[in-house]
Amino acid sequence: MTSYGMAYFLEDKTGLLTGSEYTDIHDRMKLVYRCTAKDSTHTAYMIYNLSDTSTSRGSSTRPVIALDFGAGNSLGVISFGLGSGSGEELKQVQMKKYLTKLSTLGSSKVRKFTGANGKEYTWRWKVKEDQEWACTDAEGTLIAYYSLKLAGEPDYPHSSGCMLTVEEPYADLASEMLASLMIMRHIAAHNL
């Protein structure tokens, strides 16, 4: 992947938990978060990587990650290795084990997870005024953050004004950053 020395600014087209497209404002990456099933027992979402770099590997039409929330908006299962095409084994993890609270009595809006690269990352809610959610590594380095549209900002055609920013060295984790962010936003929205 070519290095440009700048983060990936993934514009959230809808700002909704029910599905959206996340397109880099410099057209280097495109992720899609789509609801694929919904009934009284569960709601399933797929994350697709439609970036040019993924199409050469044939993964653009297959999801790379699946989120399956349980009945009543409860946490369910996250699945990896769906569309790799590289023989990667399917891995399924309970969301509450994948994104764990830092302490038993701690906030649900601060959770850590182990990324596909084996390193630990932590999502926190409203650490900075301009970041609704921020993800850091074990050393405290900012990896990704989600920003809401600023109050008073004009409406944009085909955009919510919200943005997921992923620092360039972590582009390979962008799909996982989106998946973990969507689980965190789901936890916050449903007071889990």
C-alpha positions in Angstrom: 0.0 0.0 0.0 1.4 3.4 -1.0 2.2 5.7 2.0 1.0 9.3 1.7 1.8 10.5 5.2 -1.8 11.3 6.1 -4.6 9.5 7.9 -7.5 7.9 6.2 -10.5 10.2 6.6 -13.5 7.9 6.2 -16.6 10.0 5.6 -19.6 8.3 7.2 -22.4 8.8 4.6 -25.4 8.3 7.0 -24.1 8.5 10.6 -26.6 5.7 11.4 -26.0 2.4 13.3 -28.3 0.7 10.7 -25.8 0.9 7.9 -23.5 3.3 6.0 -20.6 3.7 3.7 -17.3 5.0 4.9 -15.3 6.5 2.0 -11.9 8.1 2.3 -12.1 11.8 1.2 -9.0 11.1 -1.0 -10.5 7.9 -2.5 -7.9 5.5 -1.0 -10.4 3.3 0.9 -14.0 2.4 1.0 -15.7 0.3 3.6 -19.4 -0.6 3.7 -21.4 -1.5 6.8 -24.7 -3.2 5.7 -27.6 -4.8 7.5 -28.1 -8.2 6.0 -30.7 -9.8 8.3 -33.1 -8.6 10.9 -35.8 -10.4 12.9 -36.9 -10.9 16.5 -33.9 -13.2 17.3 -31.0 -11.2 15.9 -29.7 -8.4 13.6 -26.7 -9.1 11.3 -24.4 -6.7 9.7 -21.6 -7.3 7.2 -18.5 -5.1 6.6 -17.2 -5.1 3.1 -13.8 -3.6 2.0 -14.4 -2.1 -1.4 -11.0 -0.5 -1.6 -9.0 -0.8 -4.8 -6.3 -2.7 -2.8 -8.9 -5.3 -1.8 -10.4 -5.9 -5.3 -7.1 -7.2 -6.6 -7.4 -9.9 -3.9 -11.0 -10.7 -4.8 -12.5 -9.7 -1.5 -14.7 -6.9 -2.6 -17.8 -9.0 -3.0 -17.4 -11.0 0.2 -17.7 -9.5 3.7 -14.5 -9.3 5.7 -16.2 -9.1 9.1 -19.7 -10.0 10.3 -21.5 -8.6 13.4 -24.5 -10.6 14.6 -26.3 -8.9 17.5 -28.7 -10.9 19.6 -32.4 -10.5 20.5 -33.4 -7.2 22.1 -30.2 -5.5 20.8 -28.0 -7.7 23.1 -24.4 -8.3 22.2 -23.8 -11.3 20.0 -20.9 -12.6 17.9 -18.3 -11.0 15.7 -16.9 -13.2 12.9 -13.6 -12.7 11.0 -12.0 -14.4 8.0 -15.2 -14.4 5.9 -13.9 -13.0 2.6 -10.2 -13.3 2.8 -9.9 -15.8 0.0 -6.5 -16.7 1.4 -7.6 -19.8 3.3 -7.8 -17.8 6.5 -9.8 -19.8 9.1 -13.2 -18.4 10.2 -12.9 -17.0 13.7 -16.0 -16.3 15.8 -15.9 -14.5 19.2 -18.6 -13.4 21.6 -18.7 -9.6 21.4 -18.5 -9.3 25.2 -15.3 -11.3 25.1 -13.9 -9.5 22.1 -14.5 -6.0 23.5 -14.0 -6.3 27.3 -14.5 -3.7 30.0 -11.2 -2.5 31.6 -12.6 -3.3 35.0 -15.7 -5.1 36.3 -17.2 -1.9 37.7 -15.8 0.3 34.9 -17.7 2.2 32.2 -19.2 0.2 29.3 -17.9 3.0 27.1 -14.3 2.1 27.8 -13.3 -1.3 26.3 -10.3 -3.0 25.0 -9.8 -5.6 22.3 -6.9 -7.6 20.7 -6.5 -6.7 17.0 -5.8 -9.1 14.2 -2.1 -8.1 14.6 -2.1 -9.5 18.2 -1.8 -6.0 19.8 -4.2 -4.5 22.3 -6.4 -1.5 21.5 -8.8 0.5 23.7 -11.9 2.5 22.7 -12.9 5.4 24.9 -15.9 7.7 24.7 -15.6 11.5 24.6 -11.9 11.7 25.7 -11.6 14.9 23.6 -14.2 17.4 22.7 -13.8 16.8 18.9 -13.7 13.0 19.2 -16.9 11.1 20.1 -14.8 7.9 20.2 -11.1 7.4 20.3 -9.0 4.2 20.0 -5.5 4.0 21.3 -2.9 1.3 21.5 -1.3 0.0 24.7 1.2 2.9 24.7 -1.5 5.5 24.4 -0.9 6.3 20.7 -4.0 7.4 18.9 -4.9 4.8 16.2 -8.4 5.9 15.1 -11.2 8.2 16.2 -14.8 9.0 15.3 -16.1 12.5 15.1 -19.6 13.8 14.9 -20.8 16.7 12.7 -20.1 19.9 14.5 -23.1 21.9 15.8 -24.0 24.6 13.4 -22.1 23.0 10.5 -24.1 23.1 7.3 -25.8 20.0 5.8 -23.7 18.2 3.2 -25.2 16.3 0.2 -24.8 12.6 0.6 -23.0 12.9 3.9 -23.8 12.9 7.6 -20.8 15.1 8.4 -19.4 12.4 10.7 -16.0 10.9 10.1 -14.0 7.8 11.1 -10.3 8.7 11.0 -7.7 5.9 10.9 -4.0 6.7 11.1 -2.2 5.6 8.0 0.1 3.0 9.6 -3.0 1.2 10.8 -4.8 1.0 7.4 -4.7 -2.8 7.5 -6.9 -2.6 10.7 -9.5 -0.2 9.2 -12.2 -2.9 8.9 -11.6 -4.1 12.4 -11.6 -0.5 13.7 -15.0 0.1 12.0 -16.3 -3.2 13.4 -15.2 -2.5 17.0 -16.4 1.1 16.7 -19.9 -0.1 15.6 -20.1 -2.4 18.5 -19.0 0.4 20.9 -21.7 2.7 19.4 -24.3 -0.1 19.7 -23.3 -0.5 23.4 -23.7 3.2 24.0 -27.0 3.5 22.1 -28.6 0.6 23.9 -27.0 1.1 27.4 -25.4 -2.3 27.5 
